[in-house]
Amino acid sequence: MALRILVTAGPTREPFDPIRFLSNRSTGKMGFSVAEAAAERGHIVKLIAGPVCLPTPHGVERIDVVTAEEMYQAVESTFQWCKVLLMVAAVSDWRPATVHPRKLKKHNKNQSLGLVRTRDILSSITPRKGARIVVGFAAESDHVEAEAVRKLNDKNLDMIVCNDVLQRDAAFESDTNRVVIITRDGVREALPLLPKKEVAVHIINRLELELFGA
């Protein structure tokens, strides 16, 4: 059975002047791999992508965004369409309180950058998820699985995929990943170090198993 799957991928950028922004080290490779694996399995896939330099996977409809608010709006407008949301994107938690219309000059030696929280996309939409399946991702540096389980419960997720960002070969800017998949029912699947495409295939396998059974 083909599922309507919505995937988010990549970082967001939060500008504070016309040329500078806050962001993170996400390349989008994990999210794009998940979208590609889902499409290859025959599912109908839409991909909301932050600013990355990656080609669109074959058969996937792509929606490009830049900021966290743009990503929220794209998810919000597409959420009713999907059966499954895989929130792989590394969305910025903070944005500058002020966006300056002109470049900030370095002679402003005491310039400070005030920050405000961005909207929490998962917390905003999961109260309305109904029968949809929502999968989160947790990139952590301490107490990785404990933090993932907390996020799973706090945000009313059905599954979460977590990894340790301090591992050079298994986090941002890498072609490989080492993750643990945890479901709401307490199933824990720890994967060895694998290419991100293979990790994505395991994630789609687990998703289909949860939905359709063996």
N, C-alpha and C positions, 0 to 999 in steps of 0.2 A: 504494500500500500504506500503510495507516494504521500509524503507529508509536506505541508507548507512550512518551511523553515526559514527563520530570520536570524542572521548572524551579524554581530558587530565585530569590528576588527580595528587594530591600529591605535595610535594615540589620539589625543585631541591637542589643540594649540589654543592657549588663552593669551591674547595679545595685551601688552601694556603700552606699546607705542606702534607706529606704522611698520616697524621692521623687527621688533623683538617680541618674544612670547615665552610663556611657561609651558613646558611639555614634559615628556618622559622618553625612555629609551625604547619603547615598543616600535617594532618594525612592521607589525601586522601579519607576520608570517604564520603565526599560529591560527589566527582567525581566518585568513585566506585558505589555509590548509583544511580547516573544518568545513568551510563553504564548498571547497572543491570536492572533498570526500563525500559530503552529503549529496551534491549534484551527481557525482559518479554513481551513487547508489540509487539514483532515479528520483530523488526528492526535488521539489520545486523550491528554489533557494533565492532569497534576496539578501544582499550583503550591504550593510551600512559601513562605509570605510572612512576612517580618519585620514589625514594627509600622509600617504605612504607611496613608495615607488614600486608598486607591484602590479602585474597585469591581472585583469579580471579573469577568474577561472571560467572555463568553458561552460556555457549553459546557465550562468549565474547573472541575475539582474543586480547591478551595482548602483548604490546611492552614495555620493561623496559628500562629506561634511568636514568641518574644520574644528569648531568649538564644541565644548561639552553641551551647551544649550542647543546647538544645531543637532547634535547626536540625539539628545533627548527628544526634540521635536520630530526627528525622523523615526525614532522607535515608537513614539506615541502615535504617529499617523499610520504606522504599518502594523502595530500590535494586534489590532482586530483581525487582520488578514491571516496571521500565522497560527499554526498549531503548536510550534516549538520556537522558543527564543533561546539562542546561545549567545550570552553576553560576554564575548571574548575580549572586547576592546578594553584598553587601559585608559579609562576616562579620567581626566584631571579632577582631583578632589577640590582644588582651589583655583580661583581666577583673580586677577588684579582687581581691586576695588575701583580703580580709575584707569581708563584707557586714554592715554594722552594723544591728542591729534597730531602732534609733531614729535620727531625723534628727540628723546631725552639726551641732553648733552653731558659729557663726562665732567665738565667743569662744575656741574651741580653736585658737589662732593658729598653732601649730606642727604642726597635723595633717598627716600625710603619707599618701599613698595607695600602698600596695604593689601591684604588678601581677604576674600570672602569665599565661603563654601559654594561649590557648584551644586546643582540639583542632583540628588541621588536617584539615578534612573531606575534601578531595580526596586527600591523602596517606594517609588512613585507609582509603579505599574503593577506590582504583584498583588496589591489588594483587589485588583480587577482581573486577575488572570483566569478565573473560572476553571475550565477544564484544560487550559493550556499548560504545557510543560515549560518551565523556566530553568535554565542552567546558568549558573554563575561561574566565574573564574576568580581565583584568589592568588595573587602573586605576593608572597609574604617573605619576610626575612627572619622572623622569630616565631616559635610555636606554630609552625605552618599548618598542621592539621587541626589543631585546636582552634586557631583563628578561622580556618575554613568552615568548621562545623558551626562556630558562632555565627558566621555570615549566612550559612545555609538556613539556620533557624531564625535569625533576626529578620532576614529578608524574604522568608517564606518561599525558599527555592525547592526544587525537586531533585536537583543534583548540583554538585559543585566539583570543579577541577582545580586542584591547588598545586603550586610548585614553589620551590625555594629560589628566590631571585639572587641569592648569593653564590649559587653554583654557576660558574662561568659558561659551562657547556649546556646548561639546561634552563635558560631564562631568556631575557631580552637580548637581541642582536646575535642570536645563535640559530643555527639550522636544526638543532636537536633540542629535546626537552625530556624531562623526567618528572612525571606527574603522578598524583594520587587522585582517583575518581571516587567520590563519596556520594551515596544516594540518601534520600530522606529516610529510606527503610534501613539504613545502617550498613548497606553493602559497601565494602572498601576494596578497591582494585588499584594496587600499586604497580605502575609500569616501570620497566627499566629504561635506561637512556635509549631513546629512539629518535630517528628523524621526525620532524614535526608532522609530516604527512602521515606517517605510521601512527603517531599519537592521535591524530585526527580520526583515523579509521577506527581505532579503539573506542574513541568517544562516541562516534556514530553507532558502532556496534552495541555499546552499553545503552545508548538511548533507545535503539530499536528493541533491545531485550526488555527494557523497562516498559515499553509501550505494547509490544506484541508478544512477549514471552519467548520461550525457547522454540 
